[in-house]
Amino acid sequence: MEKKLLEADFLQMIQEYNRIIYKVTSFYADQNTTIDDLFQEVVLNLWKAFPNYRKESLVSTWIYRIALNTCVSYFRKNIRRPKCVAITPEIKVYAEDNEPITTLYACIDQLGKLERALILLWLEDRPHKEISDIMGITVTNVSTKINRIKEKIKQMSKT
C-alpha cells in the first residue's frame, strides 16, 4: 500500500512541476540530445531521489537542483559528442518570433552549461538564496556570476 502512495505522490509532483523540468531540459537540449531524452533522465533521477526527499527546501528548489545536475552530468558523460549551437524550436515558439527574445536565447545558447543554469533560474525570477541552494554556491557568488553573465550576453548581442 505504501508503494502505491509513493508512486501516486511522485506522479502528482511530476504533473504539478513538469513545466520546471521541461524548461531546464529545453535549455540543455541540442541537436544530438532531445528534450525528451533529458526529460526522461531527470524524471528517472527524481524517482530515485524521491524516497529520500527530506522536505528541507521547496519542492521546486529540489526539482531544479536535480534537473540541473542531471543535465550537466549528462553532458559531462557525453562530452565526446560534437558541440552544436542551435535554438530549439520550442524556445522559438515561446518567444513568439520576438526578435529580442530570440536574440537573447541565441546568446544564452552560447553560454556554458553552468552559466545557462544560473541565467535560467534568474530569468525564472528565483530569489538569489534559492539559486544559491539549487546551485550549491554562495548568494554572493550567485550575484557576481549573474552580473557577469548579463554583461557577457550584452556583449554577445552587440555583435
DSSP file (Angstrom, degrees, kcal/mol; ACC not computed):
  #  RESIDUE AA STRUCTURE BP1 BP2  ACC     N-H-->O    O-->H-N    N-H-->O    O-->H-N    TCO  KAPPA ALPHA  PHI   PSI    X-CA   Y-CA   Z-CA
    1    1 A M     >        0   0    0      0, 0.0     4,-1.7     0, 0.0     5,-0.1   0.000 360.0 360.0 360.0 -40.0    0.0    0.0    0.0
    2    2 A E  H  >  +     0   0    0      1,-0.2     4,-2.5     2,-0.2     5,-0.2   0.866 360.0  56.2 -65.0 -36.2    2.8    2.4    0.9
    3    3 A K  H  > S+     0   0    0      1,-0.2     4,-2.6     2,-0.2    -1,-0.2   0.899 106.1  50.6 -63.0 -39.7    4.5    1.9   -2.5
    4    4 A K  H  > S+     0   0    0      2,-0.2     4,-2.5     1,-0.2    -1,-0.2   0.882 110.4  49.4 -65.7 -37.7    1.2    2.9   -4.3
    5    5 A L  H  X S+     0   0    0     -4,-1.7     4,-2.8     2,-0.2     5,-0.2   0.915 110.7  50.3 -64.8 -43.0    1.1    6.1   -2.2
    6    6 A L  H  X S+     0   0    0     -4,-2.5     4,-2.4     2,-0.2    -2,-0.2   0.932 112.8  46.2 -59.8 -47.4    4.7    6.8   -3.0
    7    7 A E  H  X S+     0   0    0     -4,-2.6     4,-2.8     2,-0.2     5,-0.2   0.913 113.0  49.3 -62.4 -43.7    4.0    6.4   -6.7
    8    8 A A  H  X S+     0   0    0     -4,-2.5     4,-2.2     2,-0.2    -2,-0.2   0.915 112.3  47.8 -63.5 -43.6    0.9    8.5   -6.6
    9    9 A D  H  X S+     0   0    0     -4,-2.8     4,-2.3     2,-0.2    -1,-0.2   0.907 113.3  48.9 -62.6 -42.0    2.7   11.3   -4.7
   10   10 A F  H  X S+     0   0    0     -4,-2.4     4,-2.7    -5,-0.2    -2,-0.2   0.935 111.4  47.9 -64.1 -47.3    5.5   11.1   -7.2
   11   11 A L  H  X S+     0   0    0     -4,-2.8     4,-2.3     1,-0.2    -1,-0.2   0.883 111.8  50.6 -63.3 -37.8    3.2   11.2  -10.2
   12   12 A Q  H  X S+     0   0    0     -4,-2.2     4,-2.4    -5,-0.2    -1,-0.2   0.920 110.8  49.3 -64.5 -43.0    1.3   14.2   -8.8
   13   13 A M  H  X S+     0   0    0     -4,-2.3     4,-2.4     2,-0.2    -2,-0.2   0.927 111.5  48.7 -61.5 -45.7    4.6   16.0   -8.1
   14   14 A I  H  X S+     0   0    0     -4,-2.7     4,-0.7     1,-0.2    -1,-0.2   0.908 112.6  48.4 -62.2 -42.3    5.8   15.4  -11.7
   15   15 A Q  H  < S+     0   0    0     -4,-2.3     3,-0.5    -5,-0.2    -1,-0.2   0.904 114.2  46.0 -64.9 -40.6    2.5   16.6  -13.1
   16   16 A E  H  < S+     0   0    0     -4,-2.4     3,-0.2     1,-0.2    -2,-0.2   0.852 124.8  30.7 -70.8 -35.2    2.5   19.7  -11.0
   17   17 A Y  H >X S+     0   0    0     -4,-2.4     4,-1.5    -5,-0.2     3,-0.8   0.167  79.9 112.6-112.4  17.3    6.1   20.6  -11.7
   18   18 A N  H 3X S+     0   0    0     -4,-0.7     4,-2.7    -3,-0.5     5,-0.2   0.781  72.2  65.0 -64.2 -23.9    6.7   19.3  -15.2
   19   19 A R  H 3> S+     0   0    0     -3,-0.2     4,-2.4     2,-0.2    -1,-0.2   0.892 101.2  49.5 -63.8 -39.6    7.0   22.8  -16.5
   20   20 A I  H <> S+     0   0    0     -3,-0.8     4,-2.4     2,-0.2     5,-0.2   0.943 112.4  47.2 -62.9 -47.9   10.2   23.3  -14.5
   21   21 A I  H  X S+     0   0    0     -4,-1.5     4,-2.6     1,-0.2     5,-0.2   0.917 112.3  50.3 -61.2 -43.5   11.6   20.1  -15.8
   22   22 A Y  H  X S+     0   0    0     -4,-2.7     4,-2.5     1,-0.2    -1,-0.2   0.915 109.8  50.1 -62.6 -43.4   10.7   21.0  -19.3
   23   23 A K  H  X S+     0   0    0     -4,-2.4     4,-1.5     2,-0.2    -2,-0.2   0.936 112.9  45.8 -62.3 -46.0   12.3   24.4  -19.1
   24   24 A V  H  X S+     0   0    0     -4,-2.4     4,-1.1     1,-0.2     3,-0.3   0.944 115.1  46.4 -62.9 -47.3   15.6   23.1  -17.7
   25   25 A T  H  X S+     0   0    0     -4,-2.6     4,-1.6     1,-0.2     3,-0.2   0.851 108.9  55.3 -67.0 -32.5   15.8   20.3  -20.3
   26   26 A S  H  < S+     0   0    0     -4,-2.5    62,-0.3     1,-0.2    -1,-0.2   0.823 105.3  53.6 -69.7 -28.3   14.9   22.7  -23.2
   27   27 A F  H  < S+     0   0    0     -4,-1.5    -1,-0.2    -3,-0.3    -2,-0.2   0.790 116.8  38.0 -71.3 -27.1   17.8   24.9  -22.2
   28   28 A Y  H  < S+     0   0    0     -4,-1.1    -2,-0.2    -3,-0.2    -1,-0.2   0.602  91.3 104.0-102.2 -13.9   20.2   21.9  -22.3
   29   29 A A     <  +     0   0    0     -4,-1.6     2,-0.2    -5,-0.1     5,-0.2  -0.377  44.2 173.0 -69.6 147.9   18.9   20.0  -25.3
   30   30 A D        -     0   0    0      3,-1.4     3,-0.5    55,-0.1    55,-0.1  -0.726  52.2 -75.3-137.7-169.1   20.8   20.2  -28.6
   31   31 A Q  S    S+     0   0    0      1,-0.2     3,-0.1    -2,-0.2    -2,-0.1   0.762 131.0  45.0 -66.6 -23.1   20.7   18.6  -31.9
   32   32 A N  S    S+     0   0    0      1,-0.2     2,-0.5    50,-0.2    -1,-0.2   0.657 115.9  46.6 -93.0 -17.4   22.2   15.4  -30.6
   33   33 A T  S    S-     0   0    0     -3,-0.5    -3,-1.4    -5,-0.1    -1,-0.2  -0.983  77.8-145.1-130.2 121.7   20.1   15.2  -27.4
   34   34 A T     >  -     0   0    0     -2,-0.5     4,-2.0    -5,-0.2     5,-0.2  -0.438  23.8-118.0 -84.2 159.9   16.4   15.7  -27.5
   35   35 A I  H  > S+     0   0    0      1,-0.2     4,-3.2     2,-0.2     5,-0.2   0.891 116.0  57.7 -59.0 -39.7   14.3   17.3  -24.8
   36   36 A D  H  > S+     0   0    0      2,-0.2     4,-2.5     1,-0.2    -1,-0.2   0.894 104.2  50.8 -60.7 -40.6   12.5   14.0  -24.3
   37   37 A D  H  > S+     0   0    0      2,-0.2     4,-2.1     1,-0.2    -1,-0.2   0.944 115.2  41.8 -62.1 -47.9   15.8   12.2  -23.6
   38   38 A L  H  X S+     0   0    0     -4,-2.0     4,-2.7     2,-0.2    -2,-0.2   0.906 112.3  54.5 -66.8 -40.8   16.8   14.7  -21.0
   39   39 A F  H  X S+     0   0    0     -4,-3.2     4,-2.7     1,-0.2     5,-0.2   0.927 109.2  48.8 -57.2 -45.3   13.3   14.9  -19.5
   40   40 A Q  H  X S+     0   0    0     -4,-2.5     4,-2.4    -5,-0.2    -1,-0.2   0.905 110.4  50.6 -62.3 -42.5   13.3   11.1  -19.1
   41   41 A E  H  X S+     0   0    0     -4,-2.1     4,-2.4     2,-0.2    -2,-0.2   0.915 111.6  48.3 -60.8 -43.6   16.7   11.2  -17.4
   42   42 A V  H  X S+     0   0    0     -4,-2.7     4,-2.7     2,-0.2    -2,-0.2   0.940 111.8  48.4 -63.8 -47.4   15.6   14.0  -15.0
   43   43 A V  H  X S+     0   0    0     -4,-2.7     4,-2.5     1,-0.2    -1,-0.2   0.900 110.9  51.9 -61.6 -40.0   12.4   12.1  -14.1
   44   44 A L  H  X S+     0   0    0     -4,-2.4     4,-2.2    -5,-0.2    -1,-0.2   0.931 111.8  45.6 -61.4 -45.4   14.4    8.9  -13.5
   45   45 A N  H  X S+     0   0    0     -4,-2.4     4,-1.9     1,-0.2    -2,-0.2   0.859 111.7  52.3 -67.9 -34.4   16.7   10.7  -11.2
   46   46 A L  H  X S+     0   0    0     -4,-2.7     4,-1.9     2,-0.2    -1,-0.2   0.917 109.2  50.4 -64.0 -42.0   13.8   12.4   -9.4
   47   47 A W  H  < S+     0   0    0     -4,-2.5    -2,-0.2     1,-0.2    -1,-0.2   0.910 110.5  49.1 -62.3 -42.7   12.2    9.0   -8.9
   48   48 A K  H  < S+     0   0    0     -4,-2.2    -1,-0.2     1,-0.2    -2,-0.2   0.875 118.9  39.1 -63.6 -36.8   15.5    7.6   -7.5
   49   49 A A  H >< S+     0   0    0     -4,-1.9     3,-1.4     1,-0.2     4,-0.4   0.656  93.0  89.0 -88.0 -16.7   15.8   10.5   -5.1
   50   50 A F  G >< S+     0   0    0     -4,-1.9     3,-1.5     1,-0.3    -1,-0.2   0.857  82.4  54.4 -55.6 -44.2   12.1   10.9   -4.2
   51   51 A P  G 3  S+     0   0    0      0, 0.0    -1,-0.3     0, 0.0    -2,-0.1   0.783 111.4  47.7 -62.8 -22.6   12.1    8.5   -1.2
   52   52 A N  G <  S+     0   0    0     -3,-1.4     2,-0.4    -4,-0.2    -2,-0.2   0.405  76.8 125.9 -97.7   1.8   15.0   10.5    0.3
   53   53 A Y    <   -     0   0    0     -3,-1.5    -3,-0.0    -4,-0.4     6,-0.0  -0.482  40.3-169.6 -65.4 119.8   13.4   13.9   -0.2
   54   54 A R        -     0   0    0     -2,-0.4    -1,-0.2     1,-0.0    -4,-0.0   0.403  31.9-124.7 -96.4   1.5   13.5   15.4    3.3
   55   55 A K        +     0   0    0      1,-0.1     4,-0.1     3,-0.1    -2,-0.1   0.809  69.3 133.0  58.7  32.1   11.3   18.5    2.6
   56   56 A E  S    S+     0   0    0      2,-0.1     2,-0.3     3,-0.0    -1,-0.1   0.627  72.8  28.6 -83.5 -15.2   14.1   20.8    3.9
   57   57 A S  S    S-     0   0    0      1,-0.1    -2,-0.0    76,-0.0    73,-0.0  -0.848 105.2 -72.5-134.1 171.5   13.6   23.0    0.8
   58   58 A L     >  -     0   0    0     -2,-0.3     4,-2.3     1,-0.1     5,-0.2  -0.308  41.3-120.9 -61.8 149.7   10.8   23.8   -1.5
   59   59 A V  H  > S+     0   0    0      1,-0.2     4,-2.7     2,-0.2     5,-0.2   0.911 115.2  54.0 -58.5 -41.8    9.8   21.1   -3.9
   60   60 A S  H  > S+     0   0    0      1,-0.2     4,-2.7     2,-0.2    -1,-0.2   0.889 107.8  49.6 -62.4 -38.4   10.6   23.4   -6.8
   61   61 A T  H  > S+     0   0    0      2,-0.2     4,-2.5     1,-0.2    -1,-0.2   0.929 111.9  48.3 -63.7 -45.5   14.1   24.0   -5.5
   62   62 A W  H  X S+     0   0    0     -4,-2.3     4,-2.1     2,-0.2    -2,-0.2   0.901 113.3  47.5 -61.5 -43.0   14.7   20.3   -5.1
   63   63 A I  H  X S+     0   0    0     -4,-2.7     4,-3.1     2,-0.2     5,-0.2   0.928 111.0  50.8 -66.7 -45.5   13.4   19.6   -8.6
   64   64 A Y  H  X S+     0   0    0     -4,-2.7     4,-3.1     1,-0.2     5,-0.3   0.933 110.3  50.6 -55.6 -46.5   15.6   22.4  -10.1
   65   65 A R  H  X S+     0   0    0     -4,-2.5     4,-2.4     1,-0.2     5,-0.2   0.934 114.7  41.6 -60.4 -47.5   18.7   21.1   -8.3
   66   66 A I  H  X S+     0   0    0     -4,-2.1     4,-2.6     2,-0.2    -1,-0.2   0.916 115.8  50.3 -67.8 -41.9   18.2   17.5   -9.6
   67   67 A A  H  X S+     0   0    0     -4,-3.1     4,-2.4     2,-0.2    -2,-0.2   0.940 114.1  43.8 -62.4 -47.3   17.2   18.7  -13.1
   68   68 A L  H  X S+     0   0    0     -4,-3.1     4,-2.7    -5,-0.2     5,-0.2   0.930 115.2  48.1 -64.5 -45.2   20.2   20.9  -13.5
   69   69 A N  H  X S+     0   0    0     -4,-2.4     4,-2.6    -5,-0.3     5,-0.2   0.892 111.5  51.2 -62.6 -38.8   22.6   18.4  -12.0
   70   70 A T  H  X S+     0   0    0     -4,-2.6     4,-2.6    -5,-0.2    -2,-0.2   0.936 112.6  45.3 -63.2 -46.6   21.2   15.7  -14.3
   71   71 A C  H  X S+     0   0    0     -4,-2.4     4,-1.9     2,-0.2    -2,-0.2   0.928 115.2  46.3 -64.7 -45.3   21.6   17.8  -17.4
   72   72 A V  H  X S+     0   0    0     -4,-2.7     4,-1.9     1,-0.2    -2,-0.2   0.932 115.4  46.7 -63.3 -44.9   25.1   19.0  -16.5
   73   73 A S  H  X S+     0   0    0     -4,-2.6     4,-2.4    -5,-0.2     5,-0.2   0.893 108.0  57.0 -63.5 -40.1   26.1   15.4  -15.6
   74   74 A Y  H  X S+     0   0    0     -4,-2.6     4,-1.4     1,-0.2    -1,-0.2   0.917 110.7  42.9 -57.7 -44.7   24.6   14.0  -18.8
   75   75 A F  H  < S+     0   0    0     -4,-1.9    -1,-0.2     2,-0.2    -2,-0.2   0.811 110.0  56.0 -76.2 -28.6   26.7   16.3  -20.9
   76   76 A R  H >< S+     0   0    0     -4,-1.9     3,-1.0     1,-0.2    -1,-0.2   0.906 109.7  47.0 -65.6 -39.5   29.8   15.7  -18.9
   77   77 A K  H 3< S+     0   0    0     -4,-2.4     3,-0.3     1,-0.3    -2,-0.2   0.830 118.0  42.3 -68.6 -31.7   29.4   12.0  -19.6
   78   78 A N  T >< S+     0   0    0     -4,-1.4     3,-1.7    -5,-0.2    -1,-0.3  -0.147  72.4 131.8-108.7  37.3   28.8   12.6  -23.3
   79   79 A I  T <   +     0   0    0     -3,-1.0    -1,-0.2     1,-0.3    -2,-0.1   0.709  60.7  71.2 -64.2 -21.6   31.5   15.2  -23.8
   80   80 A R  T 3  S+     0   0    0     -3,-0.3    -1,-0.3    -4,-0.1    -2,-0.1   0.625  75.0 104.1 -74.1 -11.2   32.8   13.5  -26.9
   81   81 A R  S <  S-     0   0    0     -3,-1.7     2,-0.1    -6,-0.2    -3,-0.0  -0.384  87.0 -97.5 -66.8 148.3   29.7   14.4  -28.9
   82   82 A P        -     0   0    0      0, 0.0     2,-0.3     0, 0.0   -50,-0.2  -0.408  41.6-113.5 -65.7 144.0   30.1   17.3  -31.3
   83   83 A K        -     0   0    0     -3,-0.1     2,-0.4    -2,-0.1    -4,-0.0  -0.602  33.9-169.4 -82.3 138.5   29.1   20.7  -30.0
   84   84 A C        -     0   0    0     -2,-0.3     2,-0.6     2,-0.1   -52,-0.0  -0.971  15.4-155.9-126.9 142.0   26.1   22.3  -31.6
   85   85 A V        +     0   0    0     -2,-0.4     2,-0.3   -55,-0.1    25,-0.1  -0.935  40.9 132.5-117.1 106.5   24.8   25.8  -31.2
   86   86 A A        -     0   0    0     -2,-0.6     2,-0.5    23,-0.1    -2,-0.1  -0.995  53.2-123.6-152.4 147.3   21.1   25.9  -32.0
   87   87 A I        -     0   0    0     -2,-0.3   -60,-0.1   -57,-0.0    19,-0.1  -0.807  37.0-120.4 -90.1 132.4   17.9   27.3  -30.5
   88   88 A T    >>  -     0   0    0     -2,-0.5     4,-1.4   -62,-0.3     3,-0.7  -0.386  18.5-119.0 -70.1 151.0   15.4   24.6  -30.0
   89   89 A P  H 3> S+     0   0    0      0, 0.0     4,-2.0     0, 0.0     5,-0.1   0.846 112.5  61.5 -58.7 -33.5   12.1   25.0  -31.9
   90   90 A E  H 3> S+     0   0    0      1,-0.2     4,-2.3     2,-0.2     5,-0.2   0.874 100.9  52.2 -62.7 -36.7   10.2   25.1  -28.6
   91   91 A I  H <> S+     0   0    0     -3,-0.7     4,-2.2     1,-0.2    -1,-0.2   0.908 107.7  51.5 -67.4 -39.9   12.1   28.2  -27.5
   92   92 A K  H  X>S+     0   0    0     -4,-1.4     5,-1.4     2,-0.2     4,-0.8   0.882 108.5  52.4 -63.0 -36.5   11.2   30.0  -30.7
   93   93 A V  H ><5S+     0   0    0     -4,-2.0     3,-1.0     1,-0.2    -2,-0.2   0.944 111.0  45.9 -64.2 -46.9    7.6   29.1  -30.1
   94   94 A Y  H 3<5S+     0   0    0     -4,-2.3    -1,-0.2     1,-0.3    -2,-0.2   0.849 110.8  53.8 -63.8 -32.5    7.7   30.5  -26.6
   95   95 A A  H ><5S-     0   0    0     -4,-2.2     3,-1.5    -5,-0.2    -1,-0.3   0.650  99.0-142.3 -76.4 -13.6    9.5   33.6  -28.0
   96   96 A E  T <<5 -     0   0    0     -3,-1.0    -3,-0.2    -4,-0.8     3,-0.1   0.873  63.5 -64.4  52.9  41.7    6.6   34.0  -30.5
   97   97 A D  T 3 <S+     0   0    0     -5,-1.4     2,-0.7     1,-0.2    -1,-0.3   0.784  88.1 161.0  53.2  31.4    9.2   35.1  -33.1
   98   98 A N    <>  -     0   0    0     -3,-1.5     4,-2.8    -6,-0.2     3,-0.3  -0.755  35.9-144.8 -82.7 114.6   10.0   38.1  -31.0
   99   99 A E  H  > S+     0   0    0     -2,-0.7     4,-2.7     1,-0.2     5,-0.2   0.877  94.2  48.3 -52.9 -49.9   13.4   39.3  -32.3
  100  100 A P  H  > S+     0   0    0      0, 0.0     4,-2.4     0, 0.0    -1,-0.2   0.902 115.1  45.6 -61.6 -38.5   14.9   40.5  -28.9
  101  101 A I  H  > S+     0   0    0     -3,-0.3     4,-2.7     2,-0.2     5,-0.2   0.914 112.6  50.3 -69.8 -41.1   13.8   37.3  -27.1
  102  102 A T  H  X S+     0   0    0     -4,-2.8     4,-2.1     2,-0.2    -1,-0.2   0.911 112.0  48.4 -61.5 -42.0   15.1   35.1  -30.0
  103  103 A T  H  X S+     0   0    0     -4,-2.7     4,-2.3    -5,-0.2    -2,-0.2   0.915 110.1  52.4 -63.3 -43.4   18.4   37.0  -29.8
  104  104 A L  H  X S+     0   0    0     -4,-2.4     4,-2.7     1,-0.2    -2,-0.2   0.941 111.3  45.8 -57.8 -48.8   18.5   36.6  -26.0
  105  105 A Y  H  X S+     0   0    0     -4,-2.7     4,-2.2     1,-0.2    -1,-0.2   0.838 109.3  55.2 -66.7 -32.0   18.1   32.9  -26.3
  106  106 A A  H  X S+     0   0    0     -4,-2.1     4,-0.6    -5,-0.2    -1,-0.2   0.905 111.1  45.5 -65.0 -39.8   20.7   32.6  -29.1
  107  107 A C  H >< S+     0   0    0     -4,-2.3     3,-1.2     1,-0.2     4,-0.4   0.922 112.0  50.7 -67.3 -44.2   23.1   34.3  -26.7
  108  108 A I  H >< S+     0   0    0     -4,-2.7     3,-1.5     1,-0.3    -2,-0.2   0.872 102.7  61.4 -60.9 -36.9   22.2   32.1  -23.8
  109  109 A D  H 3< S+     0   0    0     -4,-2.2    -1,-0.3     1,-0.3    -2,-0.2   0.732 100.4  55.1 -63.1 -21.7   22.6   29.1  -26.0
  110  110 A Q  T << S+     0   0    0     -3,-1.2    -1,-0.3    -4,-0.6    -2,-0.2   0.560  90.2  98.1 -87.3  -9.8   26.3   30.1  -26.4
  111  111 A L  S <  S-     0   0    0     -3,-1.5    -3,-0.0    -4,-0.4    38,-0.0  -0.283  84.3 -94.9 -74.2 163.1   26.9   30.1  -22.7
  112  112 A G     >  -     0   0    0      1,-0.1     4,-2.5     4,-0.0     5,-0.2  -0.259  41.5-100.4 -69.7 166.3   28.5   27.3  -20.7
  113  113 A K  H  > S+     0   0    0      1,-0.2     4,-1.9     2,-0.2     5,-0.1   0.898 122.0  44.6 -59.4 -45.3   26.3   24.7  -19.0
  114  114 A L  H  > S+     0   0    0      2,-0.2     4,-2.2     1,-0.2    -1,-0.2   0.873 112.0  52.4 -70.6 -36.1   26.6   26.2  -15.5
  115  115 A E  H  > S+     0   0    0      2,-0.2     4,-2.5     1,-0.2     5,-0.2   0.902 108.5  51.8 -64.2 -39.6   26.1   29.8  -16.8
  116  116 A R  H  X S+     0   0    0     -4,-2.5     4,-2.6     1,-0.2    -2,-0.2   0.913 108.0  51.8 -61.2 -42.6   22.9   28.6  -18.6
  117  117 A A  H  X S+     0   0    0     -4,-1.9     4,-2.1     1,-0.2    -2,-0.2   0.933 111.3  46.9 -60.6 -46.1   21.6   27.1  -15.4
  118  118 A L  H  X S+     0   0    0     -4,-2.2     4,-2.2     1,-0.2    -2,-0.2   0.929 114.5  45.1 -62.7 -46.3   22.2   30.3  -13.5
  119  119 A I  H  X S+     0   0    0     -4,-2.5     4,-2.9     2,-0.2    -1,-0.2   0.854 109.8  56.3 -70.7 -33.0   20.6   32.6  -16.1
  120  120 A L  H  X S+     0   0    0     -4,-2.6     4,-1.4    -5,-0.2    -1,-0.2   0.947 110.4  44.3 -59.4 -48.6   17.7   30.2  -16.4
  121  121 A L  H  <>S+     0   0    0     -4,-2.1     5,-2.1     1,-0.2    -2,-0.2   0.890 113.6  50.6 -64.6 -39.0   16.9   30.4  -12.7
  122  122 A W  H ><5S+     0   0    0     -4,-2.2     3,-1.9     1,-0.2    -2,-0.2   0.915 108.8  51.2 -65.1 -42.8   17.4   34.2  -12.8
  123  123 A L  H 3<5S+     0   0    0     -4,-2.9    -1,-0.2     1,-0.3    -2,-0.2   0.770 103.8  59.4 -64.9 -25.1   15.0   34.6  -15.7
  124  124 A E  T 3<5S-     0   0    0     -4,-1.4    -1,-0.3    -5,-0.2    -2,-0.2   0.374 116.9-117.7 -81.7   4.6   12.5   32.5  -13.7
  125  125 A D  T < 5 +     0   0    0     -3,-1.9    -3,-0.2     1,-0.2    -2,-0.1   0.813  54.6 165.7  61.4  32.6   12.7   35.2  -11.0
  126  126 A R      < -     0   0    0     -5,-2.1    -1,-0.2     1,-0.1    -2,-0.1  -0.607  42.7-107.4 -75.9 138.2   14.1   32.8   -8.5
  127  127 A P     >  -     0   0    0      0, 0.0     4,-2.5     0, 0.0     3,-0.3  -0.315  25.1-116.0 -63.1 150.1   15.5   34.6   -5.4
  128  128 A H  H  > S+     0   0    0      1,-0.2     4,-2.6     2,-0.2     5,-0.1   0.843 116.3  57.2 -57.2 -34.1   19.3   34.5   -5.2
  129  129 A K  H  > S+     0   0    0      2,-0.2     4,-2.2     1,-0.2    -1,-0.2   0.920 108.4  45.7 -63.5 -43.1   19.0   32.5   -2.0
  130  130 A E  H  > S+     0   0    0     -3,-0.3     4,-2.7     2,-0.2    -2,-0.2   0.908 112.3  50.6 -67.0 -40.9   17.1   29.8   -3.8
  131  131 A I  H  X S+     0   0    0     -4,-2.5     4,-3.0     1,-0.2     5,-0.3   0.913 109.6  52.5 -60.5 -41.4   19.5   29.9   -6.7
  132  132 A S  H  X>S+     0   0    0     -4,-2.6     4,-1.9    -5,-0.2     5,-1.1   0.920 110.5  46.9 -59.3 -45.5   22.3   29.5   -4.2
  133  133 A D  H  <5S+     0   0    0     -4,-2.2    -2,-0.2     2,-0.2    -1,-0.2   0.904 115.2  46.0 -63.5 -42.1   20.6   26.4   -2.7
  134  134 A I  H  <5S+     0   0    0     -4,-2.7    -2,-0.2     1,-0.2    -1,-0.2   0.923 120.5  37.1 -67.5 -44.5   20.0   24.9   -6.1
  135  135 A M  H  <5S-     0   0    0     -4,-3.0    -1,-0.2    -5,-0.2    -2,-0.2   0.652 102.5-126.2 -86.5 -16.2   23.5   25.5   -7.4
  136  136 A G  T  <5S+     0   0    0     -4,-1.9     2,-0.3     1,-0.3    -3,-0.2   0.835  70.8 113.2  74.2  31.4   25.4   24.9   -4.2
  137  137 A I  S   <S-     0   0    0     -5,-1.1    -1,-0.3    -6,-0.2    -2,-0.1  -0.844  72.9 -85.2-127.8 167.7   27.2   28.2   -4.3
  138  138 A T     >  -     0   0    0     -2,-0.3     4,-2.1     1,-0.1     5,-0.1  -0.279  32.7-117.8 -72.0 158.7   27.1   31.3   -2.1
  139  139 A V  H  > S+     0   0    0      1,-0.2     4,-2.4     2,-0.2     5,-0.2   0.891 117.4  53.0 -61.5 -40.2   24.5   34.0   -2.6
  140  140 A T  H  > S+     0   0    0      1,-0.2     4,-2.5     2,-0.2    -1,-0.2   0.907 108.3  49.9 -61.5 -42.5   27.3   36.5   -3.2
  141  141 A N  H  > S+     0   0    0      2,-0.2     4,-2.8     1,-0.2     5,-0.2   0.876 108.3  53.8 -64.3 -37.9   28.7   34.2   -5.9
  142  142 A V  H  X S+     0   0    0     -4,-2.1     4,-2.7     2,-0.2     5,-0.2   0.953 110.5  46.3 -59.8 -49.8   25.3   33.9   -7.5
  143  143 A S  H  X S+     0   0    0     -4,-2.4     4,-2.2     1,-0.2    -2,-0.2   0.922 114.7  47.1 -59.7 -45.9   25.0   37.7   -7.7
  144  144 A T  H  X S+     0   0    0     -4,-2.5     4,-2.2     1,-0.2    -1,-0.2   0.941 114.1  46.0 -61.9 -48.8   28.5   38.1   -9.1
  145  145 A K  H  X S+     0   0    0     -4,-2.8     4,-2.6     1,-0.2    -2,-0.2   0.896 111.6  51.6 -64.5 -40.5   28.1   35.3  -11.7
  146  146 A I  H  X S+     0   0    0     -4,-2.7     4,-2.7    -5,-0.2    -1,-0.2   0.919 109.9  49.5 -64.1 -42.4   24.7   36.6  -12.8
  147  147 A N  H  X S+     0   0    0     -4,-2.2     4,-2.1    -5,-0.2    -1,-0.2   0.911 112.4  47.9 -62.0 -41.3   26.1   40.1  -13.3
  148  148 A R  H  X S+     0   0    0     -4,-2.2     4,-2.4     2,-0.2    -2,-0.2   0.895 111.8  50.0 -65.3 -39.8   29.0   38.7  -15.3
  149  149 A I  H  X S+     0   0    0     -4,-2.6     4,-2.7     2,-0.2    -2,-0.2   0.917 108.9  51.7 -65.7 -42.6   26.6   36.6  -17.4
  150  150 A K  H  X S+     0   0    0     -4,-2.7     4,-2.2     1,-0.2    -1,-0.2   0.910 111.3  47.9 -60.6 -41.6   24.4   39.6  -18.1
  151  151 A E  H  X S+     0   0    0     -4,-2.1     4,-2.4     2,-0.2    -1,-0.2   0.912 110.7  51.4 -63.5 -42.1   27.4   41.6  -19.3
  152  152 A K  H  X S+     0   0    0     -4,-2.4     4,-2.4     1,-0.2    -2,-0.2   0.911 110.3  48.7 -61.0 -43.3   28.6   38.7  -21.4
  153  153 A I  H  X S+     0   0    0     -4,-2.7     4,-2.4     2,-0.2    -1,-0.2   0.885 109.2  52.9 -65.8 -38.9   25.1   38.5  -23.0
  154  154 A K  H  X S+     0   0    0     -4,-2.2     4,-1.0     2,-0.2    -2,-0.2   0.928 110.8  47.3 -60.6 -44.7   25.1   42.3  -23.6
  155  155 A Q  H  X S+     0   0    0     -4,-2.4     4,-0.8     1,-0.2     3,-0.5   0.910 112.5  49.4 -63.5 -42.6   28.5   41.9  -25.4
  156  156 A M  H >< S+     0   0    0     -4,-2.4     3,-0.8     1,-0.2    -1,-0.2   0.896 108.1  53.2 -63.8 -39.9   27.3   39.0  -27.5
  157  157 A S  H 3< S+     0   0    0     -4,-2.4    -1,-0.2     1,-0.2    -2,-0.2   0.720 102.0  60.1 -72.1 -19.4   24.1   40.8  -28.5
  158  158 A K  H 3<        0   0    0     -4,-1.0    -1,-0.2    -3,-0.5    -2,-0.2   0.759 360.0 360.0 -76.3 -24.9   26.1   43.8  -29.8
  159  159 A T    <<        0   0    0     -4,-0.8    -1,-0.2    -3,-0.8    -2,-0.2   0.473 360.0 360.0 -87.0 360.0   28.0   41.6  -32.3
